[in-house]
Amino acid sequence: MPPSPRPLRQLGFLTIGTFDAADPRRGHEATLDLITLGEQLGFDSTWLRHRHLQHGISSPVAVLAAASQRTSRIRLGTAVTPLGWENPLRLAEDLGTVDVLSGGRLEPGFSVGPPVHWEQVRGALYPDSAEQEDFGRARAERFLALVRGEDASSFEGTEGIEVYSRRVQPHSPGLADRLWYGAGSRSSATWAGEQGLNLLTSSVVKAVEGEPLDFAELQAELIRTFRRHHPAGERARVSQGLVVIPTDSATPEQRARYEAYALSRTPRTLAPQGPNRLLFAPDLVGGSEELAERLRAHAGFREVDEVAIALPFTFEHRDYVQILTDLATRLGPALGWRPASGAAGAGQG
């Protein structure tokens, strides 16, 4: 198999940060420990998902603020923040604050659309304005304008000892260039490109009527569509996120459990799911040499030089440690990636 035309340049990982409802601190601390381990192993980035009203991280920005004080190099992302749950101005303030605290390491990803289980949560989330809320791209454009430093207020000046700014504070120069959009359809990819955003593409794409149900080819065309509409063209940043589980140092029990997990999720990869015709990628499990060969043959992977491997939702902390270690010391190097200079395990392969 010929090597990817885009050698792997950036390697990251993504987690939802599960926890026990009876002891939520322990789970959140475990997530922070994984982020610290990721930096030690030389990963370029770590990404947190939002899980509202679930036993997963509901406030990634707060967790990343804590992570910014325990790390010094690794980039800190959200993949993705659903804007339907957020006030764009307040979110812009929070992101600016964490970006300043992290020294400019924040990589915020976001998406649009109504909140999950909208009919069940609207009374708590927007009790007085549910009918007026816009969950489409206009909300995203308002958010983008605020992060970019456009006016949030018509007033600027001093009242007594209070000084007011027209734009969101703190304003962090460069943050707007590190915004990512999570897109699963070509129309979303087109919009993201036109906005000059970076693109997050995950293990879910929207199947296209009349085209073969080939996840990798659909993802590759989504990426090409994005770049055709982006001012930077082929240089526009894209990160791919698939579930990839290397087993090089796994115990036999771990290997069996990982394979069973992937097998249980296979049916959803065989046909489009739901009215939106969502097609899921198969989870990849195996030794790093085998996984590297499969990834180099993947049409979507061949379009990118950045990946954020998605960790499975329900594994144990020790499993994540094993997976991250194998990703950094085995699979990453097999794909041409090298850990950050000075990281633990740098140069191993």
C-alpha positions in Angstrom: 0.0 0.0 0.0 1.5 3.4 -1.0 2.0 5.9 1.9 -0.5 8.6 2.5 0.1 11.6 0.3 -0.3 13.6 3.6 2.2 12.3 6.2 0.7 12.3 9.7 1.7 15.5 11.3 -0.6 15.9 14.3 -1.9 13.2 16.6 -4.5 13.8 19.2 -7.1 11.8 21.2 -10.7 12.4 22.2 -12.7 11.4 25.3 -16.1 12.0 26.8 -14.7 11.7 30.4 -17.2 9.2 31.9 -17.8 9.2 35.7 -19.8 7.5 38.4 -22.8 9.7 39.4 -22.0 8.8 43.1 -18.4 10.0 42.8 -18.1 12.5 39.9 -14.8 14.0 41.1 -12.9 10.8 40.6 -14.0 10.5 36.9 -13.1 14.1 36.2 -9.7 13.7 37.9 -9.2 10.6 35.8 -9.8 12.6 32.6 -7.3 15.2 33.8 -4.8 12.4 34.4 -5.3 11.2 30.8 -4.6 14.7 29.5 -1.4 14.9 31.6 -0.4 11.5 30.3 -1.1 12.6 26.8 1.3 15.5 27.1 4.0 13.2 28.6 3.6 10.8 25.7 4.0 13.6 23.2 0.4 13.9 21.8 -0.2 17.2 20.0 -3.8 17.6 21.2 -6.5 16.3 23.4 -10.3 16.8 22.8 -13.3 16.6 25.1 -16.8 15.9 24.0 -19.9 17.5 25.6 -22.4 15.1 27.3 -25.3 17.1 28.7 -27.6 15.4 31.3 -25.4 12.3 31.1 -22.5 10.8 33.1 -19.9 12.4 30.9 -18.3 15.8 30.9 -21.0 18.5 30.6 -18.6 21.4 30.9 -15.5 20.7 28.8 -14.4 24.4 28.9 -14.2 24.2 32.7 -12.3 20.9 32.6 -9.9 22.3 30.0 -9.3 25.4 32.3 -8.1 22.9 34.9 -6.1 21.0 32.3 -4.4 24.2 31.2 -2.8 24.6 34.7 -1.5 21.0 34.7 0.0 21.0 31.2 2.3 23.4 29.3 2.3 22.2 25.7 -0.6 19.9 24.6 -3.4 21.7 22.7 -6.8 21.6 24.3 -10.0 21.1 22.2 -13.7 20.6 22.3 -15.2 18.2 19.8 -17.7 19.5 19.7 -19.6 22.2 21.6 -23.3 22.2 20.5 -24.2 25.9 20.3 -27.9 25.1 21.0 -27.0 24.6 24.6 -25.0 27.8 24.8 -25.3 31.6 24.9 -22.8 32.6 22.2 -21.6 35.7 24.1 -21.0 33.8 27.3 -19.3 31.0 25.5 -17.0 33.5 23.7 -16.1 34.9 27.1 -15.3 31.5 28.6 -13.2 30.4 25.6 -11.3 33.7 25.6 -10.6 33.2 29.3 -9.3 29.6 28.9 -7.3 30.5 25.9 -5.5 33.2 27.9 -4.9 30.8 30.8 -3.5 28.2 28.5 -1.2 30.5 26.6 -3.1 30.2 23.4 -3.5 26.4 23.3 -7.3 26.2 23.0 -8.8 24.6 19.9 -12.6 25.0 20.2 -14.8 22.9 18.0 -18.6 23.6 17.7 -21.7 22.6 15.8 -25.2 23.9 15.3 -28.7 22.3 15.6 -31.3 22.0 18.3 -30.3 20.5 21.7 -30.7 16.7 21.9 -34.1 15.8 23.4 -35.2 19.3 22.7 -38.9 18.8 23.6 -37.9 17.3 27.0 -35.3 20.0 27.9 -36.7 23.2 26.4 -38.6 24.1 29.6 -35.4 24.0 31.7 -33.0 25.4 29.0 -35.1 28.2 27.5 -38.3 28.5 29.5 -39.1 32.0 28.3 -37.6 32.1 24.8 -37.9 28.5 23.3 -40.0 29.7 20.4 -37.6 32.5 19.5 -34.3 30.6 19.7 -32.5 30.1 16.4 -30.4 26.9 16.4 -29.1 27.3 12.8 -26.1 28.9 11.3 -27.1 32.4 12.2 -26.4 31.5 15.8 -22.9 30.2 14.7 -22.3 33.4 12.8 -23.1 35.5 15.9 -20.7 33.3 17.9 -18.0 33.7 15.3 -18.3 37.5 15.2 -18.0 37.7 18.9 -14.9 35.5 19.1 -13.4 37.5 16.2 -13.7 40.7 18.3 -16.7 42.4 16.6 -18.9 44.6 18.9 -21.0 42.9 21.5 -22.3 46.2 22.9 -23.0 49.7 21.6 -21.4 51.2 24.7 -17.8 51.7 25.5 -16.4 54.0 28.2 -16.1 54.6 31.9 -18.9 54.9 34.5 -17.4 55.8 37.8 -14.6 53.4 38.3 -16.0 50.8 35.9 -14.5 50.5 32.4 -16.6 48.9 29.7 -15.5 47.4 26.3 -17.6 47.1 23.1 -16.1 43.6 22.5 -15.9 40.4 24.5 -13.2 40.3 27.1 -10.7 38.9 27.4 -10.1 39.0 23.7 -7.5 36.4 22.8 -5.8 37.2 19.4 -5.5 34.1 17.3 -8.3 32.2 18.9 -10.6 32.8 16.0 -8.1 31.1 13.7 -8.3 28.0 15.9 -12.1 27.5 15.7 -13.2 24.1 14.3 -16.6 23.1 12.9 -17.9 19.6 13.3 -19.5 18.6 9.9 -21.0 15.4 8.8 -22.7 16.6 5.5 -21.4 18.3 2.4 -23.6 21.3 3.0 -22.1 21.8 6.4 -18.6 21.3 5.0 -19.3 23.9 2.4 -20.5 26.4 5.0 -17.5 25.7 7.2 -15.1 26.3 4.3 -16.8 29.5 3.3 -16.5 30.7 6.8 -12.7 30.0 6.8 -13.0 27.6 9.7 -11.1 24.4 10.4 -12.9 21.1 9.9 -13.6 18.3 12.3 -14.8 15.1 10.6 -15.7 12.2 12.8 -16.9 8.6 12.6 -20.3 9.7 11.3 -21.1 11.1 7.9 -24.4 11.7 6.1 -25.0 9.1 3.4 -25.8 10.6 -0.1 -28.7 9.3 -2.1 -27.5 7.5 -5.2 -23.9 7.0 -4.0 -22.3 3.8 -2.7 -22.5 3.3 1.1 -18.7 3.5 1.5 -17.9 5.5 4.6 -14.3 6.2 3.7 -15.2 7.6 0.2 -18.0 9.7 1.6 -15.7 11.2 4.2 -13.0 11.9 1.6 -15.5 13.7 -0.6 -16.7 15.7 2.4 -13.1 16.8 3.0 -12.6 17.7 -0.6 -15.8 19.7 -0.6 -14.7 21.7 2.4 -11.3 22.5 0.8 -12.9 23.6 -2.4 -14.8 26.3 -0.6 -12.1 27.3 1.9 -9.9 30.4 1.1 -6.8 28.3 2.0 -7.8 25.5 -0.4 -5.6 22.4 0.0 -3.9 24.0 3.0 -7.1 24.2 5.0 -6.8 22.2 8.3 -8.9 19.0 8.6 -8.8 16.6 11.5 -10.2 13.1 11.3 -11.6 11.3 14.3 -12.2 7.5 14.2 -12.3 4.9 16.9 -8.9 3.1 16.6 -7.8 0.7 19.3 -4.2 -0.7 19.1 -3.7 -3.9 21.0 0.1 -4.2 20.9 0.5 -4.2 24.7 -3.0 -5.2 25.6 -3.6 -8.3 27.7 -5.6 -11.2 26.2 -8.6 -10.1 28.3 -8.4 -6.6 27.0 -8.1 -7.7 23.4 -11.1 -9.9 23.7 -13.1 -7.1 25.3 -12.1 -4.5 22.6 -13.0 -6.9 19.8 -16.4 -7.6 21.4 -17.0 -3.9 21.8 -16.3 -3.2 18.1 -18.4 -6.2 17.0 -21.4 -5.0 19.0 -21.3 -1.7 17.1 -20.9 -3.2 13.7 -24.6 -3.3 12.7 -24.8 0.5 12.6 -22.1 0.6 10.0 -24.0 -1.6 7.5 -26.8 0.8 6.6 -27.7 4.5 7.1 -29.3 5.2 10.5 -32.4 7.3 11.1 -34.1 9.9 9.0 -30.9 11.8 8.5 -29.3 8.7 6.9 -26.2 8.8 9.2 -23.5 6.3 8.3 -21.0 5.2 11.0 -17.4 4.1 10.4 -16.4 0.7 11.7 -14.2 0.7 14.8 -10.6 -0.5 14.1 -9.0 -3.0 16.5 -5.7 -4.7 16.1 -1.9 -4.5 16.2 -0.4 -1.2 15.1 1.2 -2.5 11.9 -2.2 -3.9 10.8 -4.0 -0.7 11.8 -1.4 1.5 10.0 -2.0 -0.5 6.8 -5.8 -0.2 7.1 -5.6 3.6 7.7 -3.3 4.2 4.8 -5.9 2.4 2.6 -8.7 4.6 4.1 -9.8 7.3 1.6 -10.7 9.8 4.3 -7.4 9.3 6.2 -5.4 9.8 3.0 -6.9 13.4 2.8 -5.6 14.5 6.2 -2.4 15.0 8.2 -4.1 15.5 11.5 -6.1 12.9 13.5 -7.8 12.8 16.9 -8.4 9.2 17.8 -11.7 8.7 19.6 -11.4 6.6 22.8 -14.3 4.2 23.3 -16.9 5.4 25.8 -17.1 2.5 28.3 -13.6 1.3 29.0 -11.6 1.4 32.2 -8.9 3.9 33.0 -6.2 1.3 32.7 -7.5 0.5 29.2 -7.2 4.1 28.1 -3.6 4.2 29.5 -2.7 1.2 27.4 -4.4 2.5 24.3 -2.8 6.0 24.5 0.6 4.4 25.2 0.3 2.2 22.1 -1.0 5.1 20.0 2.0 7.2 20.9 4.7 4.6 20.9 3.5 2.2 18.2 0.7 3.3 15.8 1.7 7.0 15.5 5.3 6.2 14.6 4.1 3.5 12.2 2.2 6.3 10.3 5.2 8.6 10.2 4.3 10.7 13.3 6.8 11.5 16.0 6.0 12.6 19.6 6.8 16.1 20.7 10.5 16.6 21.4 11.3 15.6 25.0 8.2 13.7 25.6 8.3 10.4 27.5 8.5 7.6 24.9 9.7 9.9 22.1 11.5 8.1 19.4 10.1 4.7 20.4 8.4 2.7 17.7 
